[in-house]
Amino acid sequence: MATTTKKKNSAFMQPVEISDDLAAVVGAGPMPRTEIIKKLWAYIKKNRCQDTENKRNIIPDEKLAKVFGSKNPINMFQMTKKLSKHIK
């Protein structure tokens, strides 16, 4: 007797709406949180926003400053907290 079980998507895989400021960095939504983070890191690396001395720090450019709320460097572990304001 074979049973089929449907695998539930995790909350991270559910598409979410994103703010205009975040969309300017990662592209138009909705998209899963995992994809947002992936595209955000691609943007950070492409635009050389990562501190060369301490790779954990991100130095926001104009677009990232709108998302993070400041032009001050931010630790990558604080990034998720700042992103939550731009995700619905």
Secondary structure, 3 states (H helix, E strand, C coil): CCCCCCCCCCHHHCEECECHHHHHHHCCCCEEHHHHHHHHHHHHHHCCCECCCCCCEECCCHHHHHHHCCCCCEECCCHHHHHHHHEC
